[in-house]
Amino acid sequence: MYSVKQQPGILPERVRTILFALFWIVLLGVPSGLVIYGGFFQPTPPVEPNIYTLDTVAGQDVSVEWPADGIAAIGADGYGVLATSESANEPVPIASISKLFLALAIMEARPFALGEDGERITMSQADEDLYNSYVSRGGSAYPVNAGQQFTQYQAMQALLIPSANNIADTLATWAFGSMQGYLEYANSMVAGMGLDQTTLADASGFSPESVSTPAELVLTGQAALDNEVIADIVARQQAQIYPGVETVFSTNQLLSDPGVIGIKTGTTDEAGANLLFGARHALTETSEATIVGVVMGQSERTVLYEEARLLLQSAYQGFGFVEVLEEGAVVGAYQAPWMDEPVPIVSSGGAVVPAWTGADITPTAESESLEPGNIPGEQIGTARIQHGAETTVVPLVTQGAVPEPSFWWKVKNVFSY
């Protein structure tokens, strides 16, 4: 028999056939697999929204009744300071409005909740001497005797309702160890509140060196009304503070007006007559604005209250209804590479909000990523309108469906996503 000797370097016929078949399988199978995978199994990526920058609704000119003399400012909770009169940027003496800063400092350093008495304060001979000293100088004072005990709440009532100067000094020393300790704490607190033009030189405001501006007092009044204990006290027209001592009446005569909820008076020769006031103003059946205003440097208290009422009434008129967003307003769109036209994102309903008509209002919008084949009209996001302390939310929907990419688009872009 003869044997065929295989030449070196030449593969057997069977091996060559297998390799040839594998070559064509790879050559034809891989593209076919990619076509099948890309066309049928490759998941479609979600489409991200493109949210537009929405137009700002510009505020209108609001006619505010400023006092004929002196200076003033008006604001509202959530809005900050809305407007100030001319020449209202220089610090001026604030008289007994200074006591409001003492109340805020105490509630920060020695807090207690509304409905509680707080700590007990025993009056010393020095406290009794303070009372006699202020009486002799014609300052406002609340009677105390050495050994007498007040609750913290009672003392703060005497501080803020009849505006007792002696109680201011007593509380400052009791809470902070000394008057200097109080002033260091209070001025640090004021700086932390961002009140750069406010300086406190005493606790009672008897010193003309305790100064601020109308704008910064408006912000202080808002902070005071945000504290439940202080807000409760300054809203009282009268109080029986201590058993056996006659009822005291608030120095704030504006409290008899509807809606007025405080806040603090202050009168000295250097400061003139001043009033920091707060009032609730109904905007709708379910919402209201807390207005805070201040009138400073008036010659007489009767004039002070007349000017404060005019300012407050004009502030009421400055609130109204503002259309911020029309129904069906386009706020964005969904656009994918396989889409010929974008699918608009629109507001489902409009937004007419109660607000200070002098303020600019800028709505914002946000929307979620969207899977193709969505149902038009389903909520996919929200537009938000901030007006003061309130937020109005409007649903966002698509004005059509985001389509699935075509079979061939998915095949051609199998490596693109």
Residue pairs with C-beta under 8 A, 6 or more apart in sequence:
6 12
11 19
34 411
34 414
35 411
37 414
38 410
38 411
38 412
38 413
38 414
39 407
39 408
39 410
39 411
42 410
42 414
44 371
44 372
44 404
44 405
44 410
45 417
46 369
46 370
46 371
47 334
47 335
47 336
47 369
47 370
47 371
47 372
47 402
48 334
48 369
49 332
49 333
49 334
49 345
49 367
49 368
49 369
49 370
49 380
49 381
50 332
50 333
50 334
50 335
50 342
51 331
51 332
51 345
51 365
51 366
51 367
52 330
52 331
52 332
52 365
54 325
54 331
54 362
54 363
54 364
54 365
54 383
55 362
56 360
56 361
56 362
57 322
57 323
57 324
57 360
57 361
57 362
58 360
59 356
59 357
59 358
59 359
59 360
59 361
60 357
60 358
61 358
62 82
62 83
62 314
62 317
62 318
62 356
62 357
62 358
63 314
63 317
63 318
64 74
64 83
64 85
64 311
64 314
64 315
64 318
65 310
65 311
65 313
65 314
66 72
66 85
66 86
66 311
67 85
67 295
67 298
67 307
67 310
67 311
68 307
69 297
69 298
69 299
70 272
70 295
70 296
70 297
70 298
70 307
71 84
71 85
71 86
71 87
71 88
71 92
71 214
71 296
71 297
72 84
72 85
72 88
72 214
72 293
72 294
72 295
72 296
72 307
72 311
73 81
73 83
73 84
73 85
73 88
73 213
73 214
73 215
73 217
73 218
73 293
73 294
74 81
74 82
74 83
74 84
74 218
74 291
74 292
74 293
74 311
74 315
75 81
75 82
75 215
75 218
75 219
75 221
75 222
75 291
75 292
75 293
76 82
76 289
76 290
76 291
76 292
76 315
76 356
76 388
77 222
77 225
77 226
77 289
77 290
77 292
77 388
77 389
78 289
78 388
78 389
78 390
79 289
79 356
79 359
79 388
79 389
80 218
80 219
80 222
81 215
81 218
81 219
82 315
82 318
82 356
82 358
82 359
83 358
84 214
84 215
85 214
88 213
88 214
88 215
89 197
89 213
89 215
90 197
90 213
91 197
91 198
91 199
91 211
91 212
91 213
92 211
92 212
92 213
92 271
92 296
92 297
93 205
93 208
93 209
93 210
93 211
93 268
93 270
93 271
94 205
94 210
94 211
94 212
94 217
94 266
94 271
94 274
94 296
95 205
95 206
95 210
95 266
95 267
95 268
95 270
95 271
95 274
96 140
96 163
96 165
96 204
96 205
96 251
96 264
96 265
96 266
96 267
96 268
97 205
97 212
97 217
97 264
97 265
97 266
97 274
97 276
97 294
98 168
98 200
98 202
98 203
98 204
98 205
98 210
98 266
99 159
99 160
99 163
99 168
99 203
99 204
99 205
99 264
100 160
100 220
100 221
100 224
100 230
100 263
100 264
100 276
101 186
101 189
101 190
101 198
101 200
101 220
102 159
102 168
102 171
102 172
102 182
102 186
102 203
103 156
103 159
103 160
103 224
103 227
103 230
103 233
104 189
104 220
104 223
104 224
104 227
104 230
105 175
105 176
105 182
105 185
105 186
105 189
106 152
106 156
106 171
106 175
107 227
107 229
107 230
108 189
109 175
109 176
109 185
110 118
110 119
110 152
110 175
112 118
112 119
112 152
112 153
112 229
113 228
113 229
114 228
114 229
114 232
116 153
117 151
117 152
117 153
117 154
118 151
118 152
118 153
118 156
119 151
119 152
120 149
120 150
120 151
120 152
121 149
121 150
121 151
121 152
121 155
121 170
121 171
121 174
122 147
122 148
122 149
123 144
123 145
123 146
123 147
123 148
123 149
123 150
123 170
124 146
125 146
127 144
127 146
127 166
127 170
128 144
128 145
128 146
130 144
130 166
130 169
130 170
131 141
131 142
131 143
131 144
131 166
133 166
134 140
134 141
134 164
134 165
134 166
135 141
139 165
139 166
139 204
139 206
140 162
140 163
140 164
140 165
140 251
141 164
141 165
141 166
141 167
142 158
142 162
142 164
142 166
142 167
142 241
142 245
142 248
143 245
144 150
144 166
144 167
144 170
148 242
150 158
150 242
153 229
153 233
154 241
154 242
155 167
155 170
155 171
156 171
156 229
156 230
156 233
157 233
157 236
157 239
157 241
157 248
158 164
158 167
158 241
158 242
158 248
159 167
159 168
159 171
160 230
160 233
160 234
160 264
161 233
161 234
161 236
161 238
161 239
161 241
161 248
161 249
161 250
161 251
162 248
162 249
162 250
162 251
163 251
163 264
163 265
163 266
165 204
165 205
165 206
168 202
168 203
168 204
168 205
169 179
169 202
169 203
169 204
171 203
172 179
172 182
172 203
173 179
173 182
175 182
176 182
176 184
176 185
179 202
179 203
182 203
183 200
183 201
183 202
183 203
186 200
187 199
187 200
190 198
190 199
190 200
193 219
193 220
193 223
194 219
195 212
195 216
195 219
195 220
196 216
197 211
197 212
197 213
197 216
198 211
198 212
198 213
198 216
198 220
199 209
199 210
199 211
199 212
200 210
201 207
201 209
201 210
202 209
202 210
205 266
205 268
205 271
206 268
208 268
208 270
208 271
212 220
214 294
214 296
217 276
217 294
217 296
218 276
218 292
218 293
218 294
220 276
221 262
221 263
221 264
221 276
221 277
221 278
221 292
221 294
222 290
222 292
224 230
224 231
224 234
224 262
224 263
224 264
225 231
225 234
225 261
225 262
225 263
225 278
225 290
225 292
231 261
231 262
234 250
234 252
234 261
234 262
234 263
234 264
234 278
235 255
235 261
235 262
236 250
236 255
237 249
237 250
237 255
237 256
238 247
238 248
238 249
238 250
239 247
239 248
240 247
241 248
251 265
252 262
252 263
252 264
252 265
252 275
252 277
253 301
253 305
254 260
254 275
254 277
254 305
254 308
254 309
255 261
255 262
257 279
257 309
257 312
259 279
259 280
259 281
260 277
260 278
260 279
260 312
261 278
261 279
261 280
261 290
262 277
262 278
263 276
263 277
263 278
263 292
264 275
264 276
265 273
265 274
265 275
265 276
266 274
266 275
266 276
267 273
267 274
267 301
271 296
271 297
272 296
272 297
272 298
272 299
273 297
273 298
273 299
273 300
273 301
273 303
273 304
274 294
274 295
274 296
274 297
274 298
274 304
275 294
275 295
275 304
275 305
275 308
276 292
276 293
276 294
277 292
277 293
277 294
277 295
277 308
277 312
278 290
278 291
278 292
278 293
279 290
279 291
279 312
280 288
280 289
280 290
280 291
281 288
281 289
281 290
281 291
281 315
281 316
281 319
282 288
283 289
283 319
283 354
284 354
287 354
287 390
289 319
289 354
289 356
289 388
290 389
291 312
291 315
291 316
293 308
293 311
293 312
293 315
295 304
295 307
295 308
295 311
298 304
298 307
318 356
318 357
318 358
319 354
319 355
319 356
319 357
320 354
320 355
320 357
321 352
321 353
321 354
321 355
322 352
322 353
322 354
322 355
322 357
322 361
322 387
323 350
323 351
323 352
324 351
324 352
324 353
324 361
324 363
324 385
324 387
324 392
325 347
325 350
325 351
325 363
325 383
325 385
325 394
326 347
326 350
327 347
327 348
327 349
327 350
328 346
328 347
329 346
329 347
329 350
330 344
330 345
330 346
330 399
331 345
331 346
331 347
331 365
331 383
331 396
332 344
332 345
332 365
332 367
332 396
333 342
333 343
333 344
333 345
334 342
334 343
334 345
334 370
334 398
334 402
335 342
335 343
336 372
336 402
336 405
337 413
337 416
338 403
338 405
338 406
338 409
339 402
339 403
343 398
343 399
343 400
343 401
343 402
344 398
344 399
344 400
345 365
345 367
345 380
345 381
345 396
345 397
345 398
345 399
346 396
346 397
346 398
346 399
347 383
347 394
347 395
347 396
348 377
348 379
348 394
348 395
348 396
348 397
349 394
349 395
350 394
351 363
351 383
351 385
351 392
351 394
353 361
353 385
353 387
353 390
353 392
354 387
354 390
355 361
355 387
355 388
356 387
356 388
359 387
361 385
361 386
361 387
363 383
363 384
363 385
364 383
364 384
365 381
365 382
365 383
365 384
365 396
366 381
366 382
366 384
367 380
367 381
367 396
368 380
368 381
370 380
370 398
370 402
371 402
372 401
372 402
372 403
372 404
372 405
373 401
373 402
373 403
373 404
374 380
374 398
374 401
374 402
375 401
376 397
376 398
376 399
376 400
376 401
377 397
377 398
378 397
378 398
379 395
379 396
379 397
380 396
380 397
380 398
381 395
381 396
382 393
382 394
382 395
382 396
383 393
383 394
383 396
384 391
384 392
384 393
384 394
385 391
385 392
385 393
385 394
405 413
